[in-house]
C-alpha cells in the first residue's frame, strides 16, 4: 500500500522525465523515492503548483467543509461551503456582536474576540435569550490563553424568543435572526466548521504566503527527523511559548538535549488546515492545525509514539515561518 501511495504522489506531481520516479525507485528503492518526495515537499514551487487551481482566499484546508467569517465594525456573518474546489457563499446575514471594539482581553469586557475558532458543540433547550440553539466556539484558544486573555461562552446563537430587541449588542457572542440560524443548522456539520472573526474587512490570503508556510512546515519536519537542532529551532520565534507556558530558552535547551539522543524518527502530517489569524497589531499571523503521526526509535526499538491533533500559531517574518505557540 505504501508503494502505491508513493507512486500516486509522484505521478500527480510529475517530473521533467515522466519515468524519473521509476529510475529513482529502481536504483534506490522505496527509501530513495520517499527521500525525493520529502525534498519536493520542502519546495515552494511544488506548493505553488498545488495551490494554483485552489480557492485559497481564506486559507488552505484539507479537511474543512464550512467556514464562518464574521466582521465586527459592520456586524455581518457569512457562511461558506467548500464545493467543487471553491468556497461558495451560502449565507450573508446582519448580526449582533459585543459592544467593545478591538480584541477580547478579559471576562466581562463585552468584546467579541478576534481570531480563529473551532465549533465545539451544538446546544438546545437554552435560556430563551439565546434563541432556538447555539453553536459553541473554542474561545479562548491556545493563543488567547498564552496572551492571558480570559472569558468563556462565546457562541453563535439566535435572538431572544420573547421578541425583545432593545439591546443591539451581545455580551461578546455573535447573534443572528432565528430563522437564519435554523437554516444554518440544517446546512452544516459543526464538526467540519471553523469561525474566523475580523474587526473590519476580511483580509484574503496570498498563495505566495501559503506556499511559503507549507514548504517551511515540511522543512521544519525534516530538521526534526534529522535531529538538526539548530535548523529546527530556527523556525521558532524568540517570543515562543509552549502550551504548558514553557518559554523559548528552556524549550530550546530541552530539544537540544533530546536531539543528542540521535533517535530515528518517522513523522507524518495529514489533514493540514492553514487559516489567516486576524489581530489588531497588523502582524502576518496564521493558525495551522493538522494530525501528526510520530514515532521515535532508539537502538532499533520503538522509544516513543503519538498520534493526534497538533496546533501551531505562526508569524511570517522576512519570508520564513516563525512558530509563536504550539500544542
N, C-alpha and C positions, 0 to 999 in steps of 0.2 A: 504493500500500500504506500509506503514512504517513497519508493522509487516512482510510482505512478504520479504522486503529488509533485515530485520534483520535475518530472517530465512535463506535466501540465504547466508548471510555472515557467520553465524555460521556453516552452512552446508559445506561451502567451507573451512573454517578454520579447522573444526573438533576438537573434544576433545577426550581424552583417553576413556571416556564413550560416545558413539555416541548419547546417549539420554540425555546427561547432560544439553544441552541447553533447552530441554523440561522441565526438573526439575527446572531450573532457571526461566523460564517463568511461570511455574505453581505456584511456591512459591512466586515469586516477581513481575510478570507481565512484561510489556514492559520495564519499567524503570530498573528493575533488569537485563534484557537482554542487554539493552543499556550500563549499567554500566560494565557488563562483557566484552562487545565488546571494550569499551573505555580502559579498563585495558589491553586488549590484544594488542591494537594499540600502546601502550607505550613500548612494549617489543621488544628487538632486535630479539628474537627468532622467533616471528611472521614474521617480515620483512625478516629475513634470509631465511625463508621458501618460502615467496612470491618471493624473488629475485633469488632463486635457479635456476629456468628454464628460467630466462630472460637474454637477451643480455644487460648487463649494462656497457660495455666497455666505453661508452661515457656519462654515467649518467643514470638517471631514468626518464622515460617520460610516462605520462598517456594520453596525447592528442597531441603528436607531430608526424608528418609523415616524415618530411625531415630534414636532418642535413647536413649543410656545415661545413667542417673542413678545415681550412687554416693554412699553415705554412709560415713563413716569411724568415727564414735563407736560406732554399731551397724552393723558392716560388712554392707551389703546392696547388691547391684547389681540395678537394674531396667532392663528394655528396653521401650521404647515404639515402636509403629509408627503413623505418621500415615495414617489410613484414614477415609474418609467424613467428612473435616473434623474429626476428633477424634484425640487421642492415645490409642491402645488399648494397655493393658499386655499384653506378650507373655511377660515373664519377671520373676520376683522370686526372687532366689537369695541365700542366705548366701554371704559372700565372705571372703577374707583380704586384708588391706591391711598397709601398713607399721606398725611398732610405735610410731613417734613421732606424737604429737598435733600439731595445727596444720599450717601450710603447710610445704611443702618449701622449704628455704633453700639447701642445698648438697649436692653429690655425697656420697653415703655416709651421709647423716643418717637413713636408714631411714624417711623420711616419704613418704607418698603425697601428691602435690600437690593443692591445692585450685584449681579453675579450670575453664576450658573448653578442650577439646582435640579436634582432628580425629583421625580414624583414618587412618593413612597407608599401612599395608601389612599384608598377611596373611602370616605366616611359618609354615613347617612344617619338619620334619626338624631340630628343635632338640634341645638337651640334654634328657634325659628329665625334668629338674626342671620344665620348663615345660609338660608335658603334650603333647597332640596338636598344638596350634597356638597361635599368639599373634597378637593384633592390636596393632600398634604405635600409639603416640599422638604428638602433636606437642609434648609437653613436651621442653624448655622453649619455650613460645610467645613471641611478641614481648613481651608484658607481663612474663613471667618474666625474660626476658633483660635488659630495661631496669631491672628490680628487682635485677639482679646475682645472680639465682638460678641455680645450676649443677646439673649432673646430666644424666642421659640414660637411655634404655632403660626408660621407664615403659610397661608393656604391660598388656593384659588377656590373661591366659593361664590354663592349666589347672593341675591338681595333678600332683605327681611320679608318673611312670608306675611307679616301683618300689614305690608304696604307702606311702612314708614320710610320715607326717603329724605328726612330732614338733614341727615348727616351726609355730606358729599365726599367724605373721606372715610377710609377704613383705619384700623389700628395698625396697619402695616401689610395686610393681605391685599390680594387682587380680587375684586368682585365684579361680576358681570351679570346681566339680566338672566333670570332663572330659566326662561325658555331656551336661551342660547347655551347655558350650562348643561341642560338636559340633552340638547343636540350633541354637544361636545362629548358628553359621557357615553352616548351611543356610538360615537365615531371612533374613539381612541382606545388603546390599551395603555393605561398609565405606566405600566412597567417598561414600555418601549418608548417613553416620552421624556423630554427634557424641557426645562424652562430657563430662558436667558432673559434677564431684566436689565434694561438700559435706562439711564437718566433721560436722554433725549432721543436723537435719531439712532436707528440701528446701523452699526458700522459693519460693512461687509468685509470679508477676509480675502486676502490676495492668495492666488495659487503659489506665488513665489514664497510667501511665508510658510504655507503648509508644506511645500516640498522641502524647505529647509528643516522644518521641525521633524518630518518623517525620516529624512536622511540622518539627522542628528540622533533621533531616537534609536536607530539601528546601529549607529556608530557608538553610542553610549553602551548599548547592549554588547557590542563586540569587545570593547575595552573591559567590560565586566567579565565576560567569558575568558578573556586572555589574562586576567589578573593584572592588568596595567593600571595601577592605582592612580598615577598622575593624569593619564588620559581620561580615566573615569571621573576623577574629581574635577577636571576642567569643565565638566558640564554642570557643575553646581555653583550657584551664586554664594558669595560670602554671607549673604543675608539668610541662607538656607536654614530652615527649622524642620526637623522631622516631626511626625505625628505625635511622638512622645515628648516633644519640646527639646529634644537633643539638638544643639546648635552645630554649626559647620565645623568648628575646630575639633570638638570631641568626635563628631561623626567621621571626619577625615582620618583621625588617629585610629578609630575602630576599623575602618575599611582597610587602611594600610596594613594593620595587624592581621586581618583576615586574609587579605590577598597574599601575604607572605606564606600562607599555608600551601599556595600553589595548587588549589583544588582544580579538578577538571569539571567544567560546568556546561550544562545544556540549558539554555534559556530560550523559551519560545513566547512570542507575543501574538495575541489574536484579539479580535473584536475591538479594534482601535477606534476611539472616538476623540476628535480634537475640536474643542469649542473656543471661540474668542471669549476672553474673560473681561467684561466691562469693568471699568474702575474710574474713579474721579481724579486720578493722577496722570491720565493720558499715557499710561505705560502699555507696552505691547504684550499683554498677558494672555495666556491660554490655559485651559484645563484639558488634560489628557487623561482619559480612562481606558483601560484595556484589561484583558485577562493575561496572567503570566503563569507559565508552567516552568518551574525552576527545579533543577536537580544538580547537586554538587557531589562529586566523587573524590575520595581520598584513598590512595593506595588501591585503586580499582574497586572500591566498595562504596555504596551509596552512603554519604555522610549527612546529607540534609536534602529535603524536598518540600516543595509547597506548590499549591495550585489555587489561584484565586484572583479576585479583583484587585487592581492597582490603580492609584490615582496620583497624578503629578500636577503641580501648578508651576508653570514656567514663564519666563520672560525671554523674548527675543532681544538680544543685545549685540550690536555690531555683527549681525548676521549669524549668531550662534545661540542655541538653546541653553538657557541657564535655569536650573531647577531651583525653585524657591521653597517648595514644600512637597512632601512625599508621604504616601501611606500605602 
